[in-house]
Amino acid sequence: MAKFYVVKEDDCPECGGKGFIQNWFWGQFWLENPTGLEVDEFDSWWAEACGTTEYGDPNIPDEEEPCEECGGTGVFRVEVELSTALKELKLL
């Protein structure tokens, strides 16, 4: 018996449909420093984490980066068997 498929689009589970995620280093920074740091403490933290000592240094990554799961589109696509789709839509 032949199977038929449709493409289901949904918000990306990784980024929640935003298309970007927080860079890992920044996530660690905010976990360890929820209220932020003074400038000299900030430089010291990043020097240890990224090997840089100046704010604005290109070694400090952007806080947000494109989501790898959805390629920055915010949309997650998956093939779903037609019968499953119809059941999910309560049409079968």
PyMOL Python script that loads the backbone (N, CA, C, O; Angstrom):
from pymol import cmd

cmd.read_pdbstr("""\
ATOM      1  N   MET A   1       0.839  -1.172   0.000  1.00  0.00           N
ATOM      2  CA  MET A   1       0.000   0.000   0.000  1.00  0.00           C
ATOM      3  C   MET A   1       0.890   1.243   0.000  1.00  0.00           C
ATOM      4  O   MET A   1       1.877   1.318   0.733  1.00  0.00           O
ATOM      5  N   ALA A   2       0.532   2.193  -0.815  1.00  0.00           N
ATOM      6  CA  ALA A   2       1.298   3.437  -0.916  1.00  0.00           C
ATOM      7  C   ALA A   2       1.058   4.319   0.302  1.00  0.00           C
ATOM      8  O   ALA A   2      -0.025   4.313   0.887  1.00  0.00           O
ATOM      9  N   LYS A   3       2.069   5.063   0.667  1.00  0.00           N
ATOM     10  CA  LYS A   3       1.948   6.037   1.750  1.00  0.00           C
ATOM     11  C   LYS A   3       2.090   7.428   1.144  1.00  0.00           C
ATOM     12  O   LYS A   3       2.882   7.643   0.226  1.00  0.00           O
ATOM     13  N   PHE A   4       1.322   8.352   1.664  1.00  0.00           N
ATOM     14  CA  PHE A   4       1.372   9.730   1.219  1.00  0.00           C
ATOM     15  C   PHE A   4       1.855  10.596   2.370  1.00  0.00           C
ATOM     16  O   PHE A   4       1.526  10.344   3.529  1.00  0.00           O
ATOM     17  N   TYR A   5       2.631  11.608   2.045  1.00  0.00           N
ATOM     18  CA  TYR A   5       3.200  12.475   3.060  1.00  0.00           C
ATOM     19  C   TYR A   5       2.866  13.930   2.773  1.00  0.00           C
ATOM     20  O   TYR A   5       2.683  14.324   1.622  1.00  0.00           O
ATOM     21  N   VAL A   6       2.790  14.712   3.825  1.00  0.00           N
ATOM     22  CA  VAL A   6       2.638  16.162   3.727  1.00  0.00           C
ATOM     23  C   VAL A   6       3.773  16.774   4.543  1.00  0.00           C
ATOM     24  O   VAL A   6       4.387  16.103   5.371  1.00  0.00           O
ATOM     25  N   VAL A   7       4.040  18.039   4.303  1.00  0.00           N
ATOM     26  CA  VAL A   7       5.074  18.724   5.066  1.00  0.00           C
ATOM     27  C   VAL A   7       4.397  19.532   6.170  1.00  0.00           C
ATOM     28  O   VAL A   7       3.520  20.356   5.912  1.00  0.00           O
ATOM     29  N   LYS A   8       4.819  19.282   7.383  1.00  0.00           N
ATOM     30  CA  LYS A   8       4.285  20.003   8.536  1.00  0.00           C
ATOM     31  C   LYS A   8       5.303  21.071   8.931  1.00  0.00           C
ATOM     32  O   LYS A   8       6.481  20.774   9.135  1.00  0.00           O
ATOM     33  N   GLU A   9       4.839  22.311   9.036  1.00  0.00           N
ATOM     34  CA  GLU A   9       5.684  23.406   9.483  1.00  0.00           C
ATOM     35  C   GLU A   9       5.243  23.816  10.873  1.00  0.00           C
ATOM     36  O   GLU A   9       4.050  23.912  11.160  1.00  0.00           O
ATOM     37  N   ASP A  10       6.206  24.055  11.720  1.00  0.00           N
ATOM     38  CA  ASP A  10       5.911  24.488  13.081  1.00  0.00           C
ATOM     39  C   ASP A  10       7.055  25.388  13.526  1.00  0.00           C
ATOM     40  O   ASP A  10       8.100  25.442  12.878  1.00  0.00           O
ATOM     41  N   ASP A  11       6.853  26.090  14.628  1.00  0.00           N
ATOM     42  CA  ASP A  11       7.950  26.865  15.190  1.00  0.00           C
ATOM     43  C   ASP A  11       9.085  25.915  15.541  1.00  0.00           C
ATOM     44  O   ASP A  11       8.856  24.809  16.030  1.00  0.00           O
ATOM     45  N   CYS A  12      10.280  26.347  15.291  1.00  0.00           N
ATOM     46  CA  CYS A  12      11.460  25.546  15.623  1.00  0.00           C
ATOM     47  C   CYS A  12      11.481  25.289  17.124  1.00  0.00           C
ATOM     48  O   CYS A  12      11.335  26.226  17.909  1.00  0.00           O
ATOM     49  N   PRO A  13      11.660  24.037  17.538  1.00  0.00           N
ATOM     50  CA  PRO A  13      11.684  23.738  18.972  1.00  0.00           C
ATOM     51  C   PRO A  13      12.925  24.294  19.678  1.00  0.00           C
ATOM     52  O   PRO A  13      12.910  24.494  20.892  1.00  0.00           O
ATOM     53  N   GLU A  14      13.978  24.539  18.934  1.00  0.00           N
ATOM     54  CA  GLU A  14      15.220  25.030  19.538  1.00  0.00           C
ATOM     55  C   GLU A  14      15.150  26.523  19.859  1.00  0.00           C
ATOM     56  O   GLU A  14      15.549  26.948  20.943  1.00  0.00           O
ATOM     57  N   CYS A  15      14.640  27.317  18.912  1.00  0.00           N
ATOM     58  CA  CYS A  15      14.626  28.777  19.092  1.00  0.00           C
ATOM     59  C   CYS A  15      13.232  29.335  19.345  1.00  0.00           C
ATOM     60  O   CYS A  15      13.080  30.537  19.563  1.00  0.00           O
ATOM     61  N   GLY A  16      12.211  28.480  19.320  1.00  0.00           N
ATOM     62  CA  GLY A  16      10.851  28.936  19.565  1.00  0.00           C
ATOM     63  C   GLY A  16      10.285  29.799  18.449  1.00  0.00           C
ATOM     64  O   GLY A  16       9.345  30.562  18.668  1.00  0.00           O
ATOM     65  N   GLY A  17      10.851  29.682  17.260  1.00  0.00           N
ATOM     66  CA  GLY A  17      10.347  30.438  16.118  1.00  0.00           C
ATOM     67  C   GLY A  17      11.025  31.783  15.918  1.00  0.00           C
ATOM     68  O   GLY A  17      10.675  32.514  14.992  1.00  0.00           O
ATOM     69  N   LYS A  18      11.987  32.126  16.767  1.00  0.00           N
ATOM     70  CA  LYS A  18      12.669  33.418  16.653  1.00  0.00           C
ATOM     71  C   LYS A  18      13.746  33.421  15.564  1.00  0.00           C
ATOM     72  O   LYS A  18      14.045  34.469  14.992  1.00  0.00           O
ATOM     73  N   GLY A  19      14.322  32.266  15.279  1.00  0.00           N
ATOM     74  CA  GLY A  19      15.366  32.177  14.266  1.00  0.00           C
ATOM     75  C   GLY A  19      16.765  32.379  14.821  1.00  0.00           C
ATOM     76  O   GLY A  19      17.746  32.238  14.092  1.00  0.00           O
ATOM     77  N   PHE A  20      16.867  32.708  16.104  1.00  0.00           N
ATOM     78  CA  PHE A  20      18.176  32.897  16.714  1.00  0.00           C
ATOM     79  C   PHE A  20      18.161  32.341  18.138  1.00  0.00           C
ATOM     80  O   PHE A  20      17.111  32.194  18.764  1.00  0.00           O
ATOM     81  N   ILE A  21      19.347  32.044  18.615  1.00  0.00           N
ATOM     82  CA  ILE A  21      19.507  31.554  19.983  1.00  0.00           C
ATOM     83  C   ILE A  21      20.617  32.360  20.649  1.00  0.00           C
ATOM     84  O   ILE A  21      21.411  33.022  19.980  1.00  0.00           O
ATOM     85  N   GLN A  22      20.657  32.292  21.960  1.00  0.00           N
ATOM     86  CA  GLN A  22      21.712  32.987  22.689  1.00  0.00           C
ATOM     87  C   GLN A  22      23.007  32.207  22.558  1.00  0.00           C
ATOM     88  O   GLN A  22      23.017  30.983  22.681  1.00  0.00           O
ATOM     89  N   ASN A  23      24.100  32.918  22.306  1.00  0.00           N
ATOM     90  CA  ASN A  23      25.409  32.303  22.240  1.00  0.00           C
ATOM     91  C   ASN A  23      25.727  31.645  23.580  1.00  0.00           C
ATOM     92  O   ASN A  23      25.389  32.186  24.633  1.00  0.00           O
ATOM     93  N   TRP A  24      26.370  30.488  23.545  1.00  0.00           N
ATOM     94  CA  TRP A  24      26.661  29.723  24.753  1.00  0.00           C
ATOM     95  C   TRP A  24      27.449  30.540  25.773  1.00  0.00           C
ATOM     96  O   TRP A  24      27.132  30.507  26.962  1.00  0.00           O
ATOM     97  N   PHE A  25      28.469  31.272  25.328  1.00  0.00           N
ATOM     98  CA  PHE A  25      29.273  32.072  26.255  1.00  0.00           C
ATOM     99  C   PHE A  25      28.419  33.107  26.977  1.00  0.00           C
ATOM    100  O   PHE A  25      28.584  33.330  28.176  1.00  0.00           O
ATOM    101  N   TRP A  26      27.502  33.740  26.239  1.00  0.00           N
ATOM    102  CA  TRP A  26      26.630  34.736  26.861  1.00  0.00           C
ATOM    103  C   TRP A  26      25.669  34.076  27.842  1.00  0.00           C
ATOM    104  O   TRP A  26      25.366  34.646  28.891  1.00  0.00           O
ATOM    105  N   GLY A  27      25.192  32.891  27.515  1.00  0.00           N
ATOM    106  CA  GLY A  27      24.332  32.166  28.448  1.00  0.00           C
ATOM    107  C   GLY A  27      25.063  31.907  29.758  1.00  0.00           C
ATOM    108  O   GLY A  27      24.500  32.076  30.840  1.00  0.00           O
ATOM    109  N   GLN A  28      26.329  31.494  29.649  1.00  0.00           N
ATOM    110  CA  GLN A  28      27.141  31.267  30.851  1.00  0.00           C
ATOM    111  C   GLN A  28      27.361  32.569  31.606  1.00  0.00           C
ATOM    112  O   GLN A  28      27.282  32.609  32.833  1.00  0.00           O
ATOM    113  N   PHE A  29      27.639  33.632  30.859  1.00  0.00           N
ATOM    114  CA  PHE A  29      27.861  34.931  31.495  1.00  0.00           C
ATOM    115  C   PHE A  29      26.656  35.322  32.345  1.00  0.00           C
ATOM    116  O   PHE A  29      26.811  35.700  33.506  1.00  0.00           O
ATOM    117  N   TRP A  30      25.447  35.233  31.768  1.00  0.00           N
ATOM    118  CA  TRP A  30      24.255  35.665  32.505  1.00  0.00           C
ATOM    119  C   TRP A  30      23.893  34.698  33.632  1.00  0.00           C
ATOM    120  O   TRP A  30      23.290  35.113  34.622  1.00  0.00           O
ATOM    121  N   LEU A  31      24.252  33.411  33.501  1.00  0.00           N
ATOM    122  CA  LEU A  31      24.041  32.483  34.618  1.00  0.00           C
ATOM    123  C   LEU A  31      24.930  32.836  35.810  1.00  0.00           C
ATOM    124  O   LEU A  31      24.496  32.806  36.962  1.00  0.00           O
ATOM    125  N   GLU A  32      26.165  33.165  35.506  1.00  0.00           N
ATOM    126  CA  GLU A  32      27.128  33.457  36.564  1.00  0.00           C
ATOM    127  C   GLU A  32      27.030  34.898  37.068  1.00  0.00           C
ATOM    128  O   GLU A  32      27.455  35.191  38.185  1.00  0.00           O
ATOM    129  N   ASN A  33      26.475  35.798  36.253  1.00  0.00           N
ATOM    130  CA  ASN A  33      26.437  37.219  36.583  1.00  0.00           C
ATOM    131  C   ASN A  33      25.063  37.794  36.268  1.00  0.00           C
ATOM    132  O   ASN A  33      24.943  38.640  35.381  1.00  0.00           O
ATOM    133  N   PRO A  34      24.020  37.354  36.977  1.00  0.00           N
ATOM    134  CA  PRO A  34      22.655  37.746  36.598  1.00  0.00           C
ATOM    135  C   PRO A  34      22.394  39.245  36.628  1.00  0.00           C
ATOM    136  O   PRO A  34      21.488  39.715  35.939  1.00  0.00           O
ATOM    137  N   THR A  35      23.149  40.005  37.397  1.00  0.00           N
ATOM    138  CA  THR A  35      22.926  41.453  37.437  1.00  0.00           C
ATOM    139  C   THR A  35      23.963  42.209  36.635  1.00  0.00           C
ATOM    140  O   THR A  35      23.981  43.440  36.653  1.00  0.00           O
ATOM    141  N   GLY A  36      24.830  41.493  35.930  1.00  0.00           N
ATOM    142  CA  GLY A  36      25.881  42.140  35.152  1.00  0.00           C
ATOM    143  C   GLY A  36      27.112  42.395  36.010  1.00  0.00           C
ATOM    144  O   GLY A  36      27.140  42.051  37.192  1.00  0.00           O
ATOM    145  N   LEU A  37      28.111  42.990  35.414  1.00  0.00           N
ATOM    146  CA  LEU A  37      29.377  43.246  36.099  1.00  0.00           C
ATOM    147  C   LEU A  37      29.828  44.672  35.828  1.00  0.00           C
ATOM    148  O   LEU A  37      29.411  45.299  34.855  1.00  0.00           O
ATOM    149  N   GLU A  38      30.677  45.165  36.696  1.00  0.00           N
ATOM    150  CA  GLU A  38      31.350  46.428  36.423  1.00  0.00           C
ATOM    151  C   GLU A  38      32.310  46.186  35.252  1.00  0.00           C
ATOM    152  O   GLU A  38      32.664  45.042  34.967  1.00  0.00           O
ATOM    153  N   VAL A  39      32.729  47.253  34.578  1.00  0.00           N
ATOM    154  CA  VAL A  39      33.546  47.118  33.367  1.00  0.00           C
ATOM    155  C   VAL A  39      34.804  46.302  33.597  1.00  0.00           C
ATOM    156  O   VAL A  39      35.115  45.430  32.785  1.00  0.00           O
ATOM    157  N   ASP A  40      35.537  46.550  34.669  1.00  0.00           N
ATOM    158  CA  ASP A  40      36.777  45.803  34.885  1.00  0.00           C
ATOM    159  C   ASP A  40      36.509  44.331  35.183  1.00  0.00           C
ATOM    160  O   ASP A  40      37.295  43.472  34.784  1.00  0.00           O
ATOM    161  N   GLU A  41      35.411  44.026  35.878  1.00  0.00           N
ATOM    162  CA  GLU A  41      35.041  42.635  36.140  1.00  0.00           C
ATOM    163  C   GLU A  41      34.577  41.951  34.848  1.00  0.00           C
ATOM    164  O   GLU A  41      34.868  40.777  34.618  1.00  0.00           O
ATOM    165  N   PHE A  42      33.859  42.697  34.016  1.00  0.00           N
ATOM    166  CA  PHE A  42      33.393  42.181  32.726  1.00  0.00           C
ATOM    167  C   PHE A  42      34.587  41.772  31.875  1.00  0.00           C
ATOM    168  O   PHE A  42      34.618  40.675  31.318  1.00  0.00           O
ATOM    169  N   ASP A  43      35.582  42.676  31.779  1.00  0.00           N
ATOM    170  CA  ASP A  43      36.781  42.373  30.998  1.00  0.00           C
ATOM    171  C   ASP A  43      37.478  41.130  31.534  1.00  0.00           C
ATOM    172  O   ASP A  43      37.940  40.290  30.762  1.00  0.00           O
ATOM    173  N   SER A  44      37.554  41.016  32.840  1.00  0.00           N
ATOM    174  CA  SER A  44      38.222  39.877  33.462  1.00  0.00           C
ATOM    175  C   SER A  44      37.485  38.574  33.153  1.00  0.00           C
ATOM    176  O   SER A  44      38.111  37.561  32.842  1.00  0.00           O
ATOM    177  N   TRP A  45      36.151  38.605  33.241  1.00  0.00           N
ATOM    178  CA  TRP A  45      35.361  37.397  32.960  1.00  0.00           C
ATOM    179  C   TRP A  45      35.567  36.958  31.517  1.00  0.00           C
ATOM    180  O   TRP A  45      35.810  35.781  31.251  1.00  0.00           O
ATOM    181  N   TRP A  46      35.470  37.907  30.581  1.00  0.00           N
ATOM    182  CA  TRP A  46      35.626  37.560  29.168  1.00  0.00           C
ATOM    183  C   TRP A  46      37.063  37.165  28.834  1.00  0.00           C
ATOM    184  O   TRP A  46      37.283  36.331  27.956  1.00  0.00           O
ATOM    185  N   ALA A  47      38.036  37.748  29.519  1.00  0.00           N
ATOM    186  CA  ALA A  47      39.426  37.358  29.292  1.00  0.00           C
ATOM    187  C   ALA A  47      39.609  35.890  29.612  1.00  0.00           C
ATOM    188  O   ALA A  47      40.299  35.167  28.893  1.00  0.00           O
ATOM    189  N   GLU A  48      38.984  35.451  30.703  1.00  0.00           N
ATOM    190  CA  GLU A  48      39.081  34.044  31.089  1.00  0.00           C
ATOM    191  C   GLU A  48      38.280  33.153  30.139  1.00  0.00           C
ATOM    192  O   GLU A  48      38.748  32.080  29.758  1.00  0.00           O
ATOM    193  N   ALA A  49      37.082  33.587  29.754  1.00  0.00           N
ATOM    194  CA  ALA A  49      36.200  32.759  28.923  1.00  0.00           C
ATOM    195  C   ALA A  49      36.634  32.711  27.458  1.00  0.00           C
ATOM    196  O   ALA A  49      36.613  31.645  26.843  1.00  0.00           O
ATOM    197  N   CYS A  50      37.025  33.849  26.899  1.00  0.00           N
ATOM    198  CA  CYS A  50      37.282  33.929  25.451  1.00  0.00           C
ATOM    199  C   CYS A  50      38.708  34.316  25.098  1.00  0.00           C
ATOM    200  O   CYS A  50      39.059  34.353  23.919  1.00  0.00           O
ATOM    201  N   GLY A  51      39.521  34.598  26.075  1.00  0.00           N
ATOM    202  CA  GLY A  51      40.890  34.999  25.775  1.00  0.00           C
ATOM    203  C   GLY A  51      40.991  36.423  25.275  1.00  0.00           C
ATOM    204  O   GLY A  51      41.873  36.728  24.472  1.00  0.00           O
ATOM    205  N   THR A  52      40.122  37.297  25.723  1.00  0.00           N
ATOM    206  CA  THR A  52      40.171  38.693  25.316  1.00  0.00           C
ATOM    207  C   THR A  52      40.051  39.574  26.549  1.00  0.00           C
ATOM    208  O   THR A  52      39.570  39.123  27.589  1.00  0.00           O
ATOM    209  N   THR A  53      40.475  40.805  26.445  1.00  0.00           N
ATOM    210  CA  THR A  53      40.428  41.683  27.609  1.00  0.00           C
ATOM    211  C   THR A  53      39.678  42.986  27.363  1.00  0.00           C
ATOM    212  O   THR A  53      39.551  43.791  28.285  1.00  0.00           O
ATOM    213  N   GLU A  54      39.183  43.218  26.170  1.00  0.00           N
ATOM    214  CA  GLU A  54      38.517  44.483  25.889  1.00  0.00           C
ATOM    215  C   GLU A  54      37.110  44.272  25.383  1.00  0.00           C
ATOM    216  O   GLU A  54      36.863  43.445  24.505  1.00  0.00           O
ATOM    217  N   TYR A  55      36.179  45.043  25.956  1.00  0.00           N
ATOM    218  CA  TYR A  55      34.811  45.024  25.444  1.00  0.00           C
ATOM    219  C   TYR A  55      34.844  45.530  24.009  1.00  0.00           C
ATOM    220  O   TYR A  55      35.535  46.504  23.710  1.00  0.00           O
ATOM    221  N   GLY A  56      34.118  44.891  23.138  1.00  0.00           N
ATOM    222  CA  GLY A  56      34.122  45.266  21.732  1.00  0.00           C
ATOM    223  C   GLY A  56      35.161  44.503  20.929  1.00  0.00           C
ATOM    224  O   GLY A  56      35.199  44.602  19.703  1.00  0.00           O
ATOM    225  N   ASP A  57      35.999  43.745  21.612  1.00  0.00           N
ATOM    226  CA  ASP A  57      36.991  42.911  20.941  1.00  0.00           C
ATOM    227  C   ASP A  57      36.255  41.909  20.071  1.00  0.00           C
ATOM    228  O   ASP A  57      35.263  41.335  20.520  1.00  0.00           O
ATOM    229  N   PRO A  58      36.704  41.675  18.839  1.00  0.00           N
ATOM    230  CA  PRO A  58      36.003  40.716  17.965  1.00  0.00           C
ATOM    231  C   PRO A  58      35.987  39.288  18.500  1.00  0.00           C
ATOM    232  O   PRO A  58      35.224  38.460  18.004  1.00  0.00           O
ATOM    233  N   ASN A  59      36.816  38.980  19.506  1.00  0.00           N
ATOM    234  CA  ASN A  59      36.786  37.639  20.091  1.00  0.00           C
ATOM    235  C   ASN A  59      35.568  37.429  20.980  1.00  0.00           C
ATOM    236  O   ASN A  59      35.184  36.292  21.252  1.00  0.00           O
ATOM    237  N   ILE A  60      34.951  38.539  21.441  1.00  0.00           N
ATOM    238  CA  ILE A  60      33.720  38.406  22.213  1.00  0.00           C
ATOM    239  C   ILE A  60      32.598  38.172  21.210  1.00  0.00           C
ATOM    240  O   ILE A  60      32.348  39.034  20.367  1.00  0.00           O
ATOM    241  N   PRO A  61      31.925  37.045  21.276  1.00  0.00           N
ATOM    242  CA  PRO A  61      30.896  36.728  20.275  1.00  0.00           C
ATOM    243  C   PRO A  61      29.645  37.587  20.450  1.00  0.00           C
ATOM    244  O   PRO A  61      29.388  38.127  21.526  1.00  0.00           O
ATOM    245  N   ASP A  62      28.875  37.699  19.367  1.00  0.00           N
ATOM    246  CA  ASP A  62      27.580  38.358  19.452  1.00  0.00           C
ATOM    247  C   ASP A  62      26.718  37.591  20.447  1.00  0.00           C
ATOM    248  O   ASP A  62      26.870  36.380  20.605  1.00  0.00           O
ATOM    249  N   GLU A  63      25.816  38.299  21.116  1.00  0.00           N
ATOM    250  CA  GLU A  63      24.990  37.637  22.126  1.00  0.00           C
ATOM    251  C   GLU A  63      24.012  36.652  21.493  1.00  0.00           C
ATOM    252  O   GLU A  63      23.674  35.637  22.102  1.00  0.00           O
ATOM    253  N   GLU A  64      23.561  36.939  20.292  1.00  0.00           N
ATOM    254  CA  GLU A  64      22.635  36.040  19.607  1.00  0.00           C
ATOM    255  C   GLU A  64      23.268  35.550  18.317  1.00  0.00           C
ATOM    256  O   GLU A  64      24.029  36.269  17.669  1.00  0.00           O
ATOM    257  N   GLU A  65      22.945  34.321  17.958  1.00  0.00           N
ATOM    258  CA  GLU A  65      23.455  33.729  16.719  1.00  0.00           C
ATOM    259  C   GLU A  65      22.325  32.970  16.045  1.00  0.00           C
ATOM    260  O   GLU A  65      21.377  32.545  16.704  1.00  0.00           O
ATOM    261  N   PRO A  66      22.426  32.796  14.718  1.00  0.00           N
ATOM    262  CA  PRO A  66      21.368  32.062  14.024  1.00  0.00           C
ATOM    263  C   PRO A  66      21.218  30.652  14.586  1.00  0.00           C
ATOM    264  O   PRO A  66      22.202  29.991  14.917  1.00  0.00           O
ATOM    265  N   CYS A  67      19.986  30.214  14.684  1.00  0.00           N
ATOM    266  CA  CYS A  67      19.694  28.868  15.178  1.00  0.00           C
ATOM    267  C   CYS A  67      20.153  27.847  14.141  1.00  0.00           C
ATOM    268  O   CYS A  67      19.778  27.927  12.972  1.00  0.00           O
ATOM    269  N   GLU A  68      20.957  26.899  14.573  1.00  0.00           N
ATOM    270  CA  GLU A  68      21.456  25.870  13.654  1.00  0.00           C
ATOM    271  C   GLU A  68      20.363  24.872  13.281  1.00  0.00           C
ATOM    272  O   GLU A  68      20.384  24.310  12.186  1.00  0.00           O
ATOM    273  N   GLU A  69      19.415  24.650  14.180  1.00  0.00           N
ATOM    274  CA  GLU A  69      18.363  23.658  13.948  1.00  0.00           C
ATOM    275  C   GLU A  69      17.489  24.032  12.749  1.00  0.00           C
ATOM    276  O   GLU A  69      17.131  23.173  11.944  1.00  0.00           O
ATOM    277  N   CYS A  70      17.146  25.325  12.636  1.00  0.00           N
ATOM    278  CA  CYS A  70      16.243  25.765  11.563  1.00  0.00           C
ATOM    279  C   CYS A  70      16.946  26.630  10.529  1.00  0.00           C
ATOM    280  O   CYS A  70      16.310  27.116   9.594  1.00  0.00           O
ATOM    281  N   GLY A  71      18.244  26.827  10.682  1.00  0.00           N
ATOM    282  CA  GLY A  71      18.981  27.659   9.738  1.00  0.00           C
ATOM    283  C   GLY A  71      18.626  29.138   9.837  1.00  0.00           C
ATOM    284  O   GLY A  71      18.826  29.893   8.886  1.00  0.00           O
ATOM    285  N   GLY A  72      18.101  29.550  10.982  1.00  0.00           N
ATOM    286  CA  GLY A  72      17.761  30.949  11.185  1.00  0.00           C
ATOM    287  C   GLY A  72      16.394  31.352  10.653  1.00  0.00           C
ATOM    288  O   GLY A  72      16.048  32.533  10.672  1.00  0.00           O
ATOM    289  N   THR A  73      15.611  30.384  10.179  1.00  0.00           N
ATOM    290  CA  THR A  73      14.289  30.712   9.638  1.00  0.00           C
ATOM    291  C   THR A  73      13.208  30.756  10.711  1.00  0.00           C
ATOM    292  O   THR A  73      12.178  31.405  10.527  1.00  0.00           O
ATOM    293  N   GLY A  74      13.434  30.075  11.824  1.00  0.00           N
ATOM    294  CA  GLY A  74      12.429  29.995  12.880  1.00  0.00           C
ATOM    295  C   GLY A  74      11.376  28.931  12.614  1.00  0.00           C
ATOM    296  O   GLY A  74      10.486  28.707  13.434  1.00  0.00           O
ATOM    297  N   VAL A  75      11.482  28.276  11.461  1.00  0.00           N
ATOM    298  CA  VAL A  75      10.486  27.283  11.052  1.00  0.00           C
ATOM    299  C   VAL A  75      11.131  25.905  11.007  1.00  0.00           C
ATOM    300  O   VAL A  75      12.223  25.736  10.465  1.00  0.00           O
ATOM    301  N   PHE A  76      10.459  24.943  11.568  1.00  0.00           N
ATOM    302  CA  PHE A  76      10.917  23.558  11.549  1.00  0.00           C
ATOM    303  C   PHE A  76       9.980  22.775  10.638  1.00  0.00           C
ATOM    304  O   PHE A  76       8.765  22.787  10.835  1.00  0.00           O
ATOM    305  N   ARG A  77      10.534  22.103   9.656  1.00  0.00           N
ATOM    306  CA  ARG A  77       9.721  21.332   8.702  1.00  0.00           C
ATOM    307  C   ARG A  77      10.026  19.856   8.841  1.00  0.00           C
ATOM    308  O   ARG A  77      11.175  19.441   8.988  1.00  0.00           O
ATOM    309  N   VAL A  78       8.951  19.074   8.788  1.00  0.00           N
ATOM    310  CA  VAL A  78       9.102  17.631   8.898  1.00  0.00           C
ATOM    311  C   VAL A  78       8.029  16.969   8.029  1.00  0.00           C
ATOM    312  O   VAL A  78       6.898  17.447   7.943  1.00  0.00           O
ATOM    313  N   GLU A  79       8.401  15.876   7.395  1.00  0.00           N
ATOM    314  CA  GLU A  79       7.420  15.103   6.634  1.00  0.00           C
ATOM    315  C   GLU A  79       6.582  14.281   7.596  1.00  0.00           C
ATOM    316  O   GLU A  79       7.106  13.619   8.492  1.00  0.00           O
ATOM    317  N   VAL A  80       5.267  14.335   7.394  1.00  0.00           N
ATOM    318  CA  VAL A  80       4.337  13.596   8.242  1.00  0.00           C
ATOM    319  C   VAL A  80       3.453  12.759   7.332  1.00  0.00           C
ATOM    320  O   VAL A  80       2.997  13.230   6.290  1.00  0.00           O
ATOM    321  N   GLU A  81       3.219  11.533   7.727  1.00  0.00           N
ATOM    322  CA  GLU A  81       2.335  10.683   6.943  1.00  0.00           C
ATOM    323  C   GLU A  81       0.951  11.335   6.893  1.00  0.00           C
ATOM    324  O   GLU A  81       0.461  11.837   7.904  1.00  0.00           O
ATOM    325  N   LEU A  82       0.332  11.325   5.727  1.00  0.00           N
ATOM    326  CA  LEU A  82      -0.954  11.993   5.512  1.00  0.00           C
ATOM    327  C   LEU A  82      -2.003  11.553   6.531  1.00  0.00           C
ATOM    328  O   LEU A  82      -2.725  12.389   7.074  1.00  0.00           O
ATOM    329  N   SER A  83      -2.091  10.262   6.792  1.00  0.00           N
ATOM    330  CA  SER A  83      -3.091   9.771   7.749  1.00  0.00           C
ATOM    331  C   SER A  83      -2.852  10.350   9.144  1.00  0.00           C
ATOM    332  O   SER A  83      -3.807  10.658   9.858  1.00  0.00           O
ATOM    333  N   THR A  84      -1.601  10.499   9.532  1.00  0.00           N
ATOM    334  CA  THR A  84      -1.269  11.086  10.829  1.00  0.00           C
ATOM    335  C   THR A  84      -1.679  12.556  10.862  1.00  0.00           C
ATOM    336  O   THR A  84      -2.220  13.037  11.858  1.00  0.00           O
ATOM    337  N   ALA A  85      -1.416  13.261   9.769  1.00  0.00           N
ATOM    338  CA  ALA A  85      -1.798  14.677   9.684  1.00  0.00           C
ATOM    339  C   ALA A  85      -3.301  14.849   9.783  1.00  0.00           C
ATOM    340  O   ALA A  85      -3.786  15.740  10.481  1.00  0.00           O
ATOM    341  N   LEU A  86      -4.034  14.001   9.089  1.00  0.00           N
ATOM    342  CA  LEU A  86      -5.487  14.098   9.112  1.00  0.00           C
ATOM    343  C   LEU A  86      -6.047  13.794  10.511  1.00  0.00           C
ATOM    344  O   LEU A  86      -7.012  14.420  10.951  1.00  0.00           O
ATOM    345  N   LYS A  87      -5.431  12.829  11.200  1.00  0.00           N
ATOM    346  CA  LYS A  87      -5.849  12.526  12.565  1.00  0.00           C
ATOM    347  C   LYS A  87      -5.561  13.714  13.490  1.00  0.00           C
ATOM    348  O   LYS A  87      -6.378  14.061  14.343  1.00  0.00           O
ATOM    349  N   GLU A  88      -4.390  14.329  13.309  1.00  0.00           N
ATOM    350  CA  GLU A  88      -4.022  15.472  14.139  1.00  0.00           C
ATOM    351  C   GLU A  88      -4.975  16.646  13.908  1.00  0.00           C
ATOM    352  O   GLU A  88      -5.278  17.398  14.834  1.00  0.00           O
ATOM    353  N   LEU A  89      -5.440  16.796  12.680  1.00  0.00           N
ATOM    354  CA  LEU A  89      -6.401  17.861  12.338  1.00  0.00           C
ATOM    355  C   LEU A  89      -7.836  17.471  12.651  1.00  0.00           C
ATOM    356  O   LEU A  89      -8.770  18.243  12.436  1.00  0.00           O
ATOM    357  N   LYS A  90      -7.991  16.257  13.164  1.00  0.00           N
ATOM    358  CA  LYS A  90      -9.319  15.707  13.509  1.00  0.00           C
ATOM    359  C   LYS A  90     -10.243  15.657  12.279  1.00  0.00           C
ATOM    360  O   LYS A  90     -11.444  15.916  12.360  1.00  0.00           O
ATOM    361  N   LEU A  91      -9.632  15.314  11.149  1.00  0.00           N
ATOM    362  CA  LEU A  91     -10.396  15.150   9.911  1.00  0.00           C
ATOM    363  C   LEU A  91     -10.543  13.683   9.534  1.00  0.00           C
ATOM    364  O   LEU A  91     -11.163  13.354   8.523  1.00  0.00           O
ATOM    365  N   LEU A  92      -9.982  12.822  10.334  1.00  0.00           N
ATOM    366  CA  LEU A  92     -10.065  11.376  10.065  1.00  0.00           C
ATOM    367  C   LEU A  92     -10.410  10.645  11.336  1.00  0.00           C
ATOM    368  O   LEU A  92     -10.528   9.420  11.331  1.00  0.00           O
TER     369      LEU A  92
END
""", "prot")
cmd.dss("prot")
cmd.show_as("cartoon", "prot")
cmd.util.cbc("prot")
cmd.orient("prot")
